């Protein structure tokens, strides 16, 4: 049986790691589209967040990013780093590397009030490969998070594969017809995306769920809160993706952080689940659903299998939440009936979670 100090230390350590991690569930927002022409020429469009892209490219170029930098200077510097960017892209065709012949930096379009996230910058690479090419493998050496690679053939067929960060893609067949993604393929990809958006990328969602189940580690109150939260974020996730509801993420993200603070602070002053908590959990779930929608809006959903992708993403999120609940339960189940459980476990863990939530609220408000 683990000691109470070890349990509290584990919970505090997890909160500290969440606080110092680079962003709470900030994806690199990568989109890759490879378009072929009948003569073997290709256009490779790689979109990323420009600030993130500059930081990564300067790392490989041996430079540094100034603390204060105008948008014009940023775009000029990214344009000058085109050669460094090309070196991070690898196209293997039939076992031989094909090098792009040119790279053009395309700055982000001006931001608009309805944009859920800031517009992306784009590197457009051009080249040519043998028209008799049969197989392609791809590697993008800057990223860590999963991202979609869409290959569009000259005959109009296309296929999208989710790449696991810095790993190689699978073999993409260039001759004959592509095997279009089946419903099972889409379900698998978006289930994985939903799960990884929470574990390990969603530090704020993890702390929110931890705060929910710390107060009373019993099946009924935990299920009541998680079910309420699930219903709420499912509603706003669907409405936002359908274009019915829209709030800017610069407003949603600080409110999500505040929801973490509220749950943690309430844990300090009560030892029992109050009726109003479920109402507030529902309201917070609506906010978190908009946060999930921000990710999917940026990554996109297949139009022909929209419902499958949306439901699969949601199921992946729920699976990850249940994994978090199981982990917390295993940590504290030995002590939940002890008279000192609230004072020695819930209070210090909730203080740490609240501190992280306040930090995120401030940084997200000022960013």
DOVEX-330473 format. One record per residue (C-alpha): x, z negated, y; residue in one letter; residue number from 1. Coordinates in pm, 1 decimal. Layout:
# DOVEX-330473
> px / pz / py / aa / i
> X / Z / Y / A / NUM
...
# end
This chain:
# DOVEX-330473
> px / pz / py / aa / i
> 0.0 / 0.0 / 0.0 / X / 1
> 155.7 / 101.6 / 333.3 / X / 2
> 228.3 / -172.1 / 587.5 / X / 3
> 17.2 / -192.6 / 901.8 / X / 4
> 324.0 / -143.9 / 1121.7 / X / 5
> 409.2 / 175.5 / 936.9 / X / 6
> 51.8 / 302.1 / 978.9 / X / 7
> 39.9 / 227.3 / 1351.6 / X / 8
> 388.1 / 370.9 / 1393.8 / X / 9
> 279.8 / 689.4 / 1220.5 / X / 10
> -23.2 / 726.9 / 1446.2 / X / 11
> 178.7 / 653.7 / 1760.4 / X / 12
> 448.7 / 897.1 / 1651.9 / X / 13
> 193.6 / 1168.8 / 1593.1 / X / 14
> 52.8 / 1116.2 / 1941.4 / X / 15
> 402.2 / 1130.6 / 2093.0 / X / 16
> 484.1 / 1453.3 / 1911.6 / X / 17
> 157.4 / 1600.1 / 2035.8 / X / 18
> 240.9 / 1499.9 / 2393.4 / X / 19
> 584.6 / 1660.1 / 2401.0 / X / 20
> 494.6 / 1972.5 / 2207.3 / X / 21
> 508.8 / 2288.8 / 2413.0 / X / 22
> 146.6 / 2327.2 / 2512.1 / X / 23
> -159.0 / 2219.8 / 2318.9 / X / 24
> -253.6 / 2507.6 / 2091.1 / X / 25
> -105.2 / 2765.7 / 2336.5 / X / 26
> -73.9 / 3081.2 / 2134.2 / X / 27
> 184.3 / 3342.0 / 2224.3 / X / 28
> -113.3 / 3576.1 / 2262.8 / X / 29
> 53.7 / 3866.8 / 2088.9 / X / 30
> -125.6 / 4198.1 / 2036.0 / X / 31
> 49.8 / 4495.1 / 1876.1 / X / 32
> -90.9 / 4849.6 / 1848.5 / X / 33
> 102.9 / 5133.2 / 1684.9 / X / 34
> -49.4 / 5476.6 / 1752.6 / X / 35
> 69.3 / 5793.3 / 1575.0 / X / 36
> 38.5 / 6156.2 / 1678.5 / X / 37
> 26.7 / 6453.5 / 1441.1 / X / 38
> 385.0 / 6557.4 / 1524.0 / X / 39
> 528.5 / 6220.7 / 1415.6 / X / 40
> 565.9 / 6072.5 / 1761.9 / X / 41
> 436.3 / 5722.0 / 1812.4 / X / 42
> 345.5 / 5479.9 / 2091.7 / X / 43
> 398.4 / 5110.3 / 2024.4 / X / 44
> 213.6 / 4875.6 / 2262.4 / X / 45
> 318.3 / 4508.9 / 2245.7 / X / 46
> 125.8 / 4269.7 / 2469.8 / X / 47
> 226.3 / 3911.9 / 2549.2 / X / 48
> 190.7 / 3649.6 / 2817.9 / X / 49
> 450.8 / 3753.3 / 3080.7 / X / 50
> 582.5 / 3401.8 / 3154.3 / X / 51
> 632.6 / 3332.5 / 2785.0 / X / 52
> 786.1 / 3676.6 / 2735.7 / X / 53
> 1039.9 / 3626.7 / 3015.6 / X / 54
> 1143.5 / 3288.1 / 2879.2 / X / 55
> 1199.2 / 3430.3 / 2530.7 / X / 56
> 1388.6 / 3738.7 / 2646.8 / X / 57
> 1614.1 / 3537.3 / 2878.5 / X / 58
> 1703.1 / 3322.5 / 2579.0 / X / 59
> 1835.3 / 3626.7 / 2393.6 / X / 60
> 1993.5 / 3776.3 / 2707.1 / X / 61
> 2182.9 / 3455.4 / 2780.4 / X / 62
> 2013.6 / 3402.4 / 3116.7 / X / 63
> 1783.2 / 3140.2 / 3262.4 / X / 64
> 1441.8 / 3152.8 / 3428.9 / X / 65
> 1442.1 / 3019.6 / 3787.4 / X / 66
> 1212.0 / 2727.8 / 3861.2 / X / 67
> 1040.8 / 2924.5 / 4138.8 / X / 68
> 991.8 / 3295.1 / 4080.8 / X / 69
> 749.3 / 3539.4 / 4237.7 / X / 70
> 532.8 / 3765.9 / 4026.4 / X / 71
> 716.4 / 4069.9 / 4162.5 / X / 72
> 1055.8 / 3922.8 / 4071.5 / X / 73
> 928.5 / 3828.0 / 3726.9 / X / 74
> 805.2 / 4179.6 / 3658.7 / X / 75
> 1127.3 / 4331.9 / 3790.6 / X / 76
> 1332.8 / 4107.9 / 3562.2 / X / 77
> 1117.6 / 4190.9 / 3260.0 / X / 78
> 1158.2 / 4560.3 / 3338.0 / X / 79
> 1537.1 / 4516.1 / 3339.3 / X / 80
> 1523.0 / 4342.4 / 2999.3 / X / 81
> 1373.5 / 4644.2 / 2819.9 / X / 82
> 1688.2 / 4700.1 / 2612.3 / X / 83
> 1684.1 / 4334.9 / 2499.1 / X / 84
> 1320.3 / 4372.2 / 2403.1 / X / 85
> 1383.0 / 4681.9 / 2192.7 / X / 86
> 1642.7 / 4488.4 / 1992.5 / X / 87
> 1374.9 / 4238.6 / 1884.6 / X / 88
> 1155.3 / 4511.8 / 1735.3 / X / 89
> 1231.1 / 4658.9 / 1392.7 / X / 90
> 1051.7 / 4954.6 / 1232.8 / X / 91
> 1156.5 / 5041.7 / 878.1 / X / 92
> 1023.6 / 5373.5 / 750.0 / X / 93
> 1095.5 / 5461.9 / 386.9 / X / 94
> 1385.0 / 5214.2 / 387.6 / X / 95
> 1547.7 / 5342.6 / 708.3 / X / 96
> 1529.8 / 5189.8 / 1054.4 / X / 97
> 1356.9 / 5397.1 / 1320.9 / X / 98
> 1462.2 / 5310.2 / 1674.7 / X / 99
> 1226.3 / 5361.5 / 1972.3 / X / 100
> 1369.8 / 5611.6 / 2219.6 / X / 101
> 1222.6 / 5450.6 / 2531.9 / X / 102
> 1061.8 / 5130.5 / 2653.3 / X / 103
> 835.8 / 5095.2 / 2955.9 / X / 104
> 726.9 / 4760.8 / 3096.6 / X / 105
> 363.8 / 4754.8 / 3210.6 / X / 106
> 281.1 / 4451.7 / 3431.7 / X / 107
> -47.4 / 4262.8 / 3379.8 / X / 108
> -348.3 / 4396.8 / 3564.5 / X / 109
> -479.6 / 4175.6 / 3848.3 / X / 110
> -670.0 / 3873.9 / 3721.7 / X / 111
> -1047.7 / 3869.4 / 3766.7 / X / 112
> -1283.6 / 3575.0 / 3795.9 / X / 113
> -1443.8 / 3641.3 / 3457.3 / X / 114
> -1116.6 / 3651.6 / 3262.0 / X / 115
> -1106.0 / 3374.7 / 2997.9 / X / 116
> -723.4 / 3385.9 / 3003.0 / X / 117
> -463.3 / 3541.9 / 3235.3 / X / 118
> -408.3 / 3915.1 / 3165.4 / X / 119
> -121.4 / 4013.4 / 2937.7 / X / 120
> 191.0 / 4213.1 / 3014.3 / X / 121
> 277.6 / 4505.9 / 2790.0 / X / 122
> 591.3 / 4675.4 / 2664.6 / X / 123
> 518.7 / 5036.1 / 2567.6 / X / 124
> 776.1 / 5179.8 / 2327.7 / X / 125
> 789.0 / 5545.4 / 2228.7 / X / 126
> 967.4 / 5721.3 / 1946.5 / X / 127
> 941.7 / 5967.1 / 1661.5 / X / 128
> 950.3 / 5935.6 / 1284.6 / X / 129
> 957.1 / 6196.9 / 1006.0 / X / 130
> 616.3 / 6354.2 / 954.0 / X / 131
> 672.3 / 6317.5 / 578.5 / X / 132
> 711.0 / 5939.5 / 614.9 / X / 133
> 518.2 / 5744.7 / 353.0 / X / 134
> 575.5 / 5371.3 / 409.2 / X / 135
> 626.5 / 5145.9 / 710.4 / X / 136
> 730.7 / 4782.5 / 749.8 / X / 137
> 740.1 / 4601.3 / 1082.9 / X / 138
> 910.5 / 4295.6 / 1232.5 / X / 139
> 872.7 / 4144.1 / 1580.5 / X / 140
> 1147.9 / 3890.1 / 1625.9 / X / 141
> 1015.9 / 3697.8 / 1927.7 / X / 142
> 700.3 / 3533.6 / 1798.5 / X / 143
> 608.5 / 3236.2 / 1581.7 / X / 144
> 227.5 / 3240.6 / 1579.5 / X / 145
> 9.7 / 3479.1 / 1373.9 / X / 146
> -90.3 / 3798.4 / 1553.8 / X / 147
> -279.1 / 4123.6 / 1477.6 / X / 148
> -94.9 / 4452.8 / 1420.2 / X / 149
> -324.9 / 4755.1 / 1447.9 / X / 150
> -196.0 / 5090.8 / 1320.0 / X / 151
> -386.5 / 5399.7 / 1435.3 / X / 152
> -324.5 / 5723.1 / 1248.1 / X / 153
> -332.7 / 6071.7 / 1390.5 / X / 154
> -644.0 / 6145.1 / 1182.0 / X / 155
> -835.4 / 5862.3 / 1352.9 / X / 156
> -816.7 / 5609.8 / 1068.8 / X / 157
> -683.7 / 5264.4 / 1153.3 / X / 158
> -598.2 / 4938.1 / 985.8 / X / 159
> -530.3 / 4590.7 / 1123.0 / X / 160
> -302.2 / 4342.5 / 950.4 / X / 161
> -241.7 / 3984.0 / 1056.2 / X / 162
> 130.9 / 3911.6 / 1068.5 / X / 163
> 255.4 / 3556.0 / 1020.1 / X / 164
> 476.6 / 3517.4 / 1324.3 / X / 165
> 837.2 / 3621.4 / 1267.6 / X / 166
> 773.3 / 3736.5 / 909.7 / X / 167
> 782.6 / 4098.3 / 798.1 / X / 168
> 456.8 / 4284.2 / 772.2 / X / 169
> 337.9 / 4409.8 / 436.8 / X / 170
> 392.1 / 4774.1 / 343.2 / X / 171
> 171.8 / 5002.0 / 553.2 / X / 172
> 110.0 / 5341.3 / 396.1 / X / 173
> 146.7 / 5637.9 / 627.0 / X / 174
> 48.7 / 5912.3 / 382.1 / X / 175
> -305.5 / 5954.2 / 256.6 / X / 176
> -581.4 / 5731.3 / 389.7 / X / 177
> -541.2 / 5370.4 / 490.3 / X / 178
> -739.5 / 5118.5 / 293.3 / X / 179
> -973.8 / 4986.8 / 558.7 / X / 180
> -1011.6 / 4611.5 / 576.5 / X / 181
> -1285.8 / 4481.4 / 347.1 / X / 182
> -1519.1 / 4194.0 / 427.3 / X / 183
> -1306.6 / 3973.7 / 202.1 / X / 184
> -990.1 / 4073.9 / 392.8 / X / 185
> -1152.6 / 3983.7 / 725.1 / X / 186
> -1286.5 / 3653.5 / 589.7 / X / 187
> -944.4 / 3556.7 / 453.7 / X / 188
> -759.7 / 3645.4 / 774.8 / X / 189
> -996.8 / 3463.3 / 1010.8 / X / 190
> -1030.3 / 3162.8 / 780.6 / X / 191
> -652.4 / 3127.3 / 797.9 / X / 192
> -652.8 / 3179.1 / 1172.9 / X / 193
> -916.0 / 2907.0 / 1222.9 / X / 194
> -727.2 / 2662.0 / 1003.1 / X / 195
> -389.1 / 2720.5 / 1168.3 / X / 196
> -546.8 / 2696.9 / 1512.9 / X / 197
> -604.4 / 2328.4 / 1429.5 / X / 198
> -319.6 / 2262.3 / 1184.7 / X / 199
> -55.0 / 2273.4 / 1316.0 / X / 200
> -127.0 / 2437.4 / 1653.6 / X / 201
> -424.9 / 2241.0 / 1788.5 / X / 202
> -270.7 / 1911.1 / 1891.1 / X / 203
> -555.5 / 1830.5 / 2132.6 / X / 204
> -825.1 / 1899.4 / 1873.7 / X / 205
> -632.9 / 1691.5 / 1618.7 / X / 206
> -615.2 / 1390.5 / 1851.4 / X / 207
> -985.1 / 1424.0 / 1934.7 / X / 208
> -1079.2 / 1412.9 / 1566.1 / X / 209
> -838.9 / 1122.5 / 1503.2 / X / 210
> -1005.8 / 932.7 / 1787.8 / X / 211
> -1348.4 / 999.1 / 1638.5 / X / 212
> -1272.0 / 865.1 / 1292.5 / X / 213
> -1045.6 / 570.0 / 1385.7 / X / 214
> -1329.6 / 352.7 / 1514.1 / X / 215
> -1518.2 / 324.5 / 1186.7 / X / 216
> -1350.5 / 466.7 / 879.6 / X / 217
> -1670.6 / 491.0 / 679.4 / X / 218
> -1831.4 / 804.5 / 542.5 / X / 219
> -2164.2 / 792.0 / 727.0 / X / 220
> -2044.1 / 737.8 / 1088.8 / X / 221
> -1753.0 / 979.2 / 1046.1 / X / 222
> -1979.0 / 1250.0 / 900.8 / X / 223
> -2237.3 / 1190.4 / 1174.7 / X / 224
> -1978.4 / 1248.5 / 1447.1 / X / 225
> -1805.4 / 1542.9 / 1280.5 / X / 226
> -2137.3 / 1714.9 / 1200.1 / X / 227
> -2253.0 / 1670.9 / 1560.6 / X / 228
> -1921.6 / 1804.7 / 1688.4 / X / 229
> -1937.7 / 2101.4 / 1447.1 / X / 230
> -2289.5 / 2202.3 / 1545.7 / X / 231
> -2199.8 / 2183.8 / 1914.7 / X / 232
> -1879.1 / 2384.6 / 1907.0 / X / 233
> -2040.5 / 2642.2 / 1675.4 / X / 234
> -2310.1 / 2702.6 / 1938.2 / X / 235
> -2075.2 / 2761.7 / 2230.6 / X / 236
> -1825.9 / 2955.2 / 2017.9 / X / 237
> -2098.7 / 3203.2 / 1918.7 / X / 238
> -2256.6 / 3223.4 / 2265.7 / X / 239
> -1921.9 / 3278.7 / 2435.5 / X / 240
> -1810.6 / 3546.5 / 2189.9 / X / 241
> -2145.6 / 3724.7 / 2236.9 / X / 242
> -2097.9 / 3723.4 / 2614.5 / X / 243
> -2396.7 / 3496.8 / 2681.0 / X / 244
> -2186.8 / 3205.4 / 2809.9 / X / 245
> -1862.1 / 3209.1 / 3005.5 / X / 246
> -1650.6 / 2941.6 / 3172.9 / X / 247
> -1289.1 / 2986.3 / 3286.8 / X / 248
> -1034.8 / 2815.5 / 3060.9 / X / 249
> -868.2 / 2657.3 / 3365.2 / X / 250
> -1183.8 / 2443.8 / 3385.5 / X / 251
> -1250.2 / 2405.1 / 3012.4 / X / 252
> -898.9 / 2292.4 / 2911.2 / X / 253
> -877.5 / 1987.8 / 3147.2 / X / 254
> -1228.8 / 1885.1 / 3038.4 / X / 255
> -1122.7 / 1902.8 / 2672.0 / X / 256
> -831.9 / 1673.3 / 2757.4 / X / 257
> -1071.5 / 1435.2 / 2934.2 / X / 258
> -1289.7 / 1425.4 / 2623.2 / X / 259
> -988.0 / 1295.4 / 2430.1 / X / 260
> -933.9 / 1026.7 / 2693.5 / X / 261
> -1298.7 / 917.6 / 2680.9 / X / 262
> -1314.8 / 883.6 / 2302.6 / X / 263
> -987.6 / 687.8 / 2295.7 / X / 264
> -1089.0 / 455.4 / 2580.3 / X / 265
> -1429.1 / 387.5 / 2424.1 / X / 266
> -1248.6 / 287.3 / 2103.2 / X / 267
> -1076.9 / 10.2 / 2301.1 / X / 268
> -1401.0 / -160.5 / 2404.5 / X / 269
> -1622.5 / -132.0 / 2099.5 / X / 270
> -1589.3 / -184.9 / 1727.1 / X / 271
> -1911.5 / -11.5 / 1627.7 / X / 272
> -2045.8 / 340.1 / 1673.4 / X / 273
> -2300.3 / 333.3 / 1958.4 / X / 274
> -2600.0 / 571.6 / 1967.7 / X / 275
> -2486.2 / 737.0 / 2290.4 / X / 276
> -2155.5 / 831.5 / 2132.3 / X / 277
> -2319.9 / 1108.8 / 1929.4 / X / 278
> -2470.2 / 1254.3 / 2249.4 / X / 279
> -2129.2 / 1258.8 / 2414.1 / X / 280
> -1962.5 / 1398.8 / 2102.3 / X / 281
> -2215.4 / 1683.2 / 2113.1 / X / 282
> -2130.9 / 1751.6 / 2478.9 / X / 283
> -1758.5 / 1742.9 / 2402.6 / X / 284
> -1814.2 / 1974.6 / 2106.7 / X / 285
> -1966.4 / 2229.3 / 2345.7 / X / 286
> -1645.1 / 2219.4 / 2548.0 / X / 287
> -1420.7 / 2252.0 / 2244.0 / X / 288
> -1624.3 / 2552.1 / 2128.3 / X / 289
> -1539.9 / 2727.1 / 2455.4 / X / 290
> -1174.9 / 2648.0 / 2390.9 / X / 291
> -1197.2 / 2807.2 / 2046.5 / X / 292
> -1370.2 / 3107.9 / 2201.7 / X / 293
> -1081.2 / 3150.3 / 2444.1 / X / 294
> -851.7 / 3207.4 / 2148.3 / X / 295
> -1083.7 / 3453.6 / 1976.4 / X / 296
> -1159.6 / 3637.4 / 2301.0 / X / 297
> -789.4 / 3693.7 / 2347.6 / X / 298
> -720.8 / 3796.5 / 1987.7 / X / 299
> -1042.4 / 3991.5 / 1942.1 / X / 300
> -1298.7 / 4019.4 / 1663.7 / X / 301
> -1365.8 / 4332.9 / 1454.9 / X / 302
> -1684.8 / 4490.4 / 1586.9 / X / 303
> -1800.1 / 4607.8 / 1245.9 / X / 304
> -1754.0 / 4262.8 / 1086.8 / X / 305
> -1814.2 / 4034.9 / 1385.3 / X / 306
> -2030.6 / 3777.8 / 1203.7 / X / 307
> -1794.2 / 3754.9 / 904.4 / X / 308
> -1493.7 / 3697.0 / 1128.8 / X / 309
> -1674.0 / 3441.2 / 1346.1 / X / 310
> -1808.9 / 3239.2 / 1052.4 / X / 311
> -1473.9 / 3250.1 / 872.4 / X / 312
> -1287.1 / 3127.7 / 1180.0 / X / 313
> -1535.9 / 2842.7 / 1213.4 / X / 314
> -1498.7 / 2749.0 / 846.2 / X / 315
> -1121.1 / 2744.7 / 888.3 / X / 316
> -1156.7 / 2506.6 / 1182.4 / X / 317
> -1381.7 / 2277.0 / 978.9 / X / 318
> -1145.0 / 2277.5 / 682.3 / X / 319
> -860.0 / 2172.7 / 909.9 / X / 320
> -1071.4 / 1897.4 / 1067.9 / X / 321
> -1159.3 / 1761.0 / 724.8 / X / 322
> -788.7 / 1762.0 / 637.2 / X / 323
> -715.8 / 1555.4 / 950.8 / X / 324
> -993.6 / 1310.1 / 862.5 / X / 325
> -862.4 / 1276.7 / 507.3 / X / 326
> -510.8 / 1206.1 / 636.0 / X / 327
> -630.9 / 936.4 / 878.2 / X / 328
> -848.6 / 780.4 / 609.2 / X / 329
> -557.5 / 759.2 / 366.3 / X / 330
> -349.1 / 588.4 / 635.6 / X / 331
> -597.6 / 317.8 / 734.2 / X / 332
> -837.9 / 274.0 / 441.7 / X / 333
> -646.0 / -30.5 / 317.1 / X / 334
> -709.4 / -217.7 / 644.6 / X / 335
> -1049.6 / -103.3 / 769.5 / X / 336
> -1223.1 / -420.5 / 642.3 / X / 337
> -962.6 / -660.8 / 780.4 / X / 338
> -1071.8 / -871.1 / 1081.4 / X / 339
> -764.8 / -759.2 / 1275.8 / X / 340
> -810.0 / -385.1 / 1206.8 / X / 341
> -947.8 / -305.7 / 1551.4 / X / 342
> -691.6 / -514.5 / 1739.8 / X / 343
> -380.6 / -408.9 / 1548.4 / X / 344
> -462.5 / -49.3 / 1448.4 / X / 345
> -740.7 / 101.0 / 1660.3 / X / 346
> -627.2 / -38.6 / 1997.3 / X / 347
> -259.2 / 71.0 / 1994.0 / X / 348
> -340.4 / 409.6 / 1839.9 / X / 349
> -621.1 / 470.0 / 2091.9 / X / 350
> -396.7 / 370.3 / 2383.0 / X / 351
> -142.8 / 629.6 / 2272.1 / X / 352
> -412.4 / 896.7 / 2234.3 / X / 353
> -555.7 / 812.9 / 2577.5 / X / 354
> -210.1 / 837.4 / 2737.2 / X / 355
> -157.0 / 1181.8 / 2587.0 / X / 356
> -504.4 / 1290.1 / 2701.2 / X / 357
> -433.9 / 1175.9 / 3058.6 / X / 358
> -103.0 / 1364.5 / 3055.2 / X / 359
> -275.4 / 1683.2 / 2936.5 / X / 360
> -554.5 / 1642.0 / 3194.4 / X / 361
> -304.1 / 1621.1 / 3479.5 / X / 362
> -79.4 / 1904.8 / 3361.8 / X / 363
> -370.1 / 2138.7 / 3284.7 / X / 364
> -534.3 / 2065.7 / 3619.9 / X / 365
> -212.9 / 2138.6 / 3809.1 / X / 366
> -107.3 / 2445.1 / 3607.5 / X / 367
# end
